[in-house]
């Protein structure tokens, strides 16, 4: 019982990030189309909402797009060295969109809670 309690106390509220490369005007769905089609796993997808943390770790701008039932809710440009935290409702779709023919590099992770910067 003590081991179980120990594990539950140290379960992180932020998932580990995955890095993706976008080239040649490519768009890539991150979450929202179902098993086998998502590029990343949102461990909080069954919650009413969660947060995607998207970092531009490359040298070229790219944008993110959030859609719900085919309707675009948000489009956000992310410049090099920027990080954006986007609220995702249950069932929403997250896309990364390249803005040029050059290679963009993104890192995506997820959080259950919003923690504002100090």
C-alpha positions, 0 to 999 in steps of 0.5 A: 500500500505504501508503494502505491501511495508513493507512486501516486504522489509522484505521477507527473502532471506534465507529459514528456515532450516529443519533437517533430520536424515539419518541412515543405509546407507540411501540416501534421495532426498532433491529436484528435483523429483517433487511435493510430492517427495521432502523432502524440498521445495526450494523456489527459484526453479524457478530461474536460480540457487539458493544455498542449505546450508547444515549443519552437526549438528550430529557427523557422516560424510555424503555426498551430491550429486548434479545431473542434468538429472541423471548425478552426477555433484558434491559429497561433504563430510560434516564432523560434525559441517561443513556447505557447500553452494552448487550452484543448477541450475534450475532442478538439484537434491540434495541428502543426502547420509549416509556414515555409519550405524550410524545416521547422522543429517543434516539441509538444507536451501536455499538461492537466493544469494551467500554471501561469508564468511567475 
